[in-house]
Amino acid sequence: MCYIFLSACTKWVLELFLILTWSSKVSGYEFYTSLEQLTNNTGLNVPKSRYKEFMRMVRQFRHIKLMKQAGRGNIMGGIYETEPGALAIKCPACPQPGMNLPEDWDKVEGSMKFIYYLIIAMDANFRLKNRNRSFSTADPGLHTGLAYFVPEKPYVKHILKNTSQADGVGDLQKGERYANMDFIFFSSIVPLLLLSVVISYDITCQWKLNLMKRMNELPEHLQILAAVALAAFIFGIPKFHCPAHEEKCAIPHSLNLMPGVGRTDGEGIEHNWAEMNQVANRLSLWRKLLNAIKECGRQQSFLCDFNSAIDDACQGEWTAMIEAWECDKSSPNPYILSRISLSEAQIRVNLVDNEKIAISNGHQLPHEMTPSSFINMGLVLEDAQQRIKFDLASSLSANQGSVMIHLIGSAGNYIPNPISSNTAISIKINAAAAKYRVTWSALLELVGISELGREFQCLEAKDIVAPIDTVLGVRSTTGIHGRTRSERDTSRGLGQGYQMTSWIWFASGIQDDETDAGLDDMLRVEWAKSRARAQWWNEEVLLLKEEMQRTQQFLAWHAQQWQSVTELSHQDAQIVAGALAYAHRQEAIQRALLARFTVLWGTGVDTNNTAGEDELIKYFAEDEENFDDDEG
């Protein structure tokens, strides 16, 4: 059969378009229009549009490059025997047995199993509308199911079988339905099922329900043993999405409180859709490691100071509570208050309700004013007196102030305007802060700053904060470079990994009041979060070093793979020579990348070796100001 080609373009133009697509995000239409303007920028004698033909050639060119880069052209029958997912670019840093893991990786001790966790982020991208086609026969895919999308026929069959599914919000043509996500998830996970799989999904709290039951509806090759799945799967909610969930749901699924994930934010699938440059990504590992090393030291030092203020018995009790909750989420949660204090408004409502019940039971009140109204008026009067005392003490002389305070205290018939409880609390806080500052200044004069140490620090306005911040996070935090996160970020639950409790809550003597159970409860929550931050930053350092090591091992493995496909049997000698040259070129690229990263990273990638950390910090010292970690 003879084909007559009426339209063609050079390989250079196709290469240029692909490079511009990744570097400048130029669209096909914009690129083709630019070619027209280069041909004739006057708008006169514009040649007939070949835009559709050009985009068809682009698709074919991409398909050929995918096949070549996956090594399918170096194997006899390789193109026709390509398996699902074989054309997808593998992540060098992700754990992949047989590629970048040691032979005995599955026998690692329990405390280090987390370095082999496979962390998967799930989400739907509703902007990929170009895949919407009226008929696949009119516009077929060239490698559907062989790269990043699942095979179409079994996928569509499964979706049609679950069209009446009620526990989702529609299929991916209309939304996210569990049937869609189940098929995609298990298609991805079955070839890479490791010891544990951390699944980050914004509705994981609902999606995981009945997951094992729905798995039985999948094709047989996507089903795994329920016991294996229950032991392997760990479910989390991405940090950005966590504030949208209720506390009872957010805390058990919080990546901030989950052991084994370091400082993973679970949002990578959203903010890295376009990050395809592997070299740039590997260089960012350096910067992330630099940040993690510094923050780990900061959090470890902070926890050490916190521990010095908490007795050993409490630490042991709280640690046991945390470990029990991590094993069984039905156990008491160490990260929430077990005692919920009633607000002033709630107490007023309770008093009024009790009075109504008493009156309905026939009890007669002795006075026209009810007890709840009398108590409320007394509280208002007391708050007003405290406010006036503080204001007078700061504005009048000592003698004038004492006279005025005496007059105010004896004025029984003086009823001021009500003030809010927040104002009363602020008054007490300001008074206590002023008293501390006076005392601290006196001690400074007597013993000097060296004797005060960390136990008695200079009290600044930023130190006067509540000891409890919710798991969703609303308190502003300061990052490693002194930059304060915006209220917008903190309200979204981001930046909790950098939070530090004010020193006033672990000063010496904070636990002396044995009658204040509420204070101990708050200290336990804050101590547990501080402990989690210190541990997870340490995990982050180990995970990043492990990712660097796995990247090097993957590059060595990949080079070996190209070396093994240099013998191609074909009747055309030029094709054999071309395939051989391409294999040698790809092998050389992998070995060059390996050599580059080995020189750059040195020995600092060993999970048990910290010798390279000083070189790491020195290397990126000049770039540190430009680095802004996107971790939550």
Buried (B, 14 or more C-beta within 10 A) or exposed (E): EEEEEEEEBEEEBBEEBBEBBEEEEBEBEEBBEEBBEEEEEEEEEEEEEBBEBBBEBBBEBBBBEBBBEBBBBBBEEBBEEBEBBBBBEBBBBBBBBEBBBEEEBEEBEEEEBBBBBBBBBBBBEEEEEEEEEEEEEEEEBEBBBBBEBBBEEBBBEBBEEBEEBEEBEEBBEEEBBBBBBBBBBBBBBEEEBBBBBBBBBBBBBBBBEEBBEBBEBBBEEBBBEEEEBEEBBBBBBBBBBBBBBEBEBBBBBBBBBBBBBBBBBBBBBBEEEEEEEBEEBBBBBBBBBBBBBBBBBBBBEBBEBBBEBBEEEBBEEBBEBBEEBBEEEEEEBBBBEEEEEEEEEEBBEEBBEEBEEBEEEEEEEEEEEBBBBEEBEEBBBEBBBBBBBBEBBEEBEEEEBEEBBEEBEEEEEEEBEBBEBEBBEBBBEBBEBBEBEEEBEEBBEEEEEEEBEEBBBEBEEEEBBEBBBBBBBEBBBBBBEEEBBEEEBBBBBBBBBBBBBBBBBBBEEBBEEEEEEEBBBBBBBBBBBBBBBBBBBBBBBBBBBBBBBBBBBBBBBBBEBBBEBBEBEEEEEEEBEBBBEBBEEBBEBBBEBBEBBBEBBBEBBBBEEBEBBEBBBEBBEEEBEEBEBEBB
